[in-house]
Amino acid sequence: MPAGDAAAGGAPVGDAPTSDPATSDAATGDAATAWQRLAASLTPVLEAADAAGIPLAIEPEPGHLLATLADFHHLRRLLGDPPALGLTLDLGHCQCLEPLPPADCVRAAAPWLRHVQIEDMRRGVHDHLPFGEGEMDFPPVLAALAATGYQGLTVVELPRHSHAGPHYAETSLPFLRRAAAAPAAAAPETTTPATAVPEGSTP
């Protein structure tokens, strides 16, 4: 998401990058240095955003240093839990690599949600797909999002399909409306292993 995209209600939200130089450090095996570099580079950005009253949202990205919700909480703790730092949650990324189902990711991420991206995706494959071409079960995901009270933008992200933007703009909204109106299947009563809960997810 380009920095400065506005959330519903007129509050601008900026996405902070999660790659260079920290990711290059992680690639060489020095993860601790990578995290310290990322935290140090974000500190002045957070200070400026706080002074301007602009909330920030950082997006976990598969293949980057900050790839998961647990990584977001790790960074949040390194920075001292700054109020200006929120989360951009890509629901396809949850389907791709999170230990929790996407609907549970939404509930776990609710206190920090600033921006939401949505698309279809398959487990283990970071490929943004048009709706209906992946494995995402959308009714429970959208029901969980509605239950959080989230009022910001939910944006369809299809980076490899910009050439067909008008087509997917025309078809995506009806798909999401149908999915939102469909009853979400009841989740099976299972005990979630403690290791499946994103680390540090307690507000």
C-alpha positions, 0 to 999 in steps of 0.5 A: 500500500502506498504511504498516505492511503487513507483509512475510513474516517479520514485517518491517514495510514502509512505502511512502513517498509520491512526489507532493506537493510534489515532483510539483507542482514537476516539473509547472512544469518545475523538475525539479531542485527537485522532486528536492531537495524529495523527497529533503529530505522523505524524509531525516527519514523514513529516519532515523526508520525506520533508528533503529526498524529499519523498512525503507521501500519507495518505489513508482515511479508512472506520472505522478509525479516518481518514475515508473520504476526509473531514477528510483528509482536517481536518488533513491537516489543523491541520498540517499546510498544509505541502507540503509533505502530499498528498492523497491515494484515494481508489475509492471503498471507495468513492463509499462506503461512500463519499457524492459525486459520485466517479468521483466527488471525483477524481476531488475534490481530484486532487490537492493532489493525490499521489496514487490511488487504485481501485476495485468494491464496494457497497454503505455502505458496505466496501468490496473490490470486483472484477470488475463487482460485485459491483455498481461502474460506472467505465467509468466516474471515469476513465475519471475524473482521466485521466482529472486530469493529474494524472500519478502515480500508479493506483492499483487494491486492492483485499485484500481477493482475493490474493489466486486468484491473477494471475486470477484477474491480467489477467482479471482486466487490460482488464476490466479497458481498456474497461471501459476507452475506453467507453464513460462516461454518461453525469452527470445530471444537478443538484445543488450539496448541499454545504454540499456534498463538502468535507470540506476544499477541496479548495487548 
